[in-house]
Amino acid sequence: MSTGFRLPHHAWLFLADCERGLLLRNEGEALRIDLKVVQRIEPEPMERAARDEGRPGRFNKGERTIGGDFRDDNAQHVRQATFAKRLAEELEAAVTLNGIEQLAVVAPPRLLGDLRTAFGPTTRRVVTKEIGRDLMHEPVEEIGRQLTKWTADAAVGRRE
């Protein structure tokens, strides 16, 4: 098992969650990561509408309104798998277009599994690291700092 994370100069990172994806490139060094956004992948309007349909709703029961989570989890997972397939297709094209030779992928565990299944052969060949974490809510600079910390921890042999 690897003791850490390394993202050398000009290495590529794909960051995703269930709503969007970012293709980033490290313009810094392994111990001073400086990520730059190369490509953003957002859901199409129809995908966004379908996603919003699955949000928790409210229903009126007599004089009181009850809020709750009435989503169909299976339908939500199908939408997520469909979006993962689209992310994988766009990533496959970006890998070919940019001549990417090494790629780290960071996504929440369930999405990471869907992506792994959907990756094309070119993407599968270049993925060197997978991390099952949701970092999309962080600013790009903070993601770079977190990855730098993981890299520094790996350099001294610490585990998180």
Secondary structure by P-SEA (a helix, b strand, c coil): ccccccccccbbbbbbcccbbbbbbccccccbbbbbbcbbbbbcaaaaaaaaaacccccccccccccccccaaaaaaaaaaaaaaaaaaaaaaaaaaacccbbbbbccaaaaaaaaaaccaaaaaccccccccccccccaaaaaaaaaaaaaaaaacccc
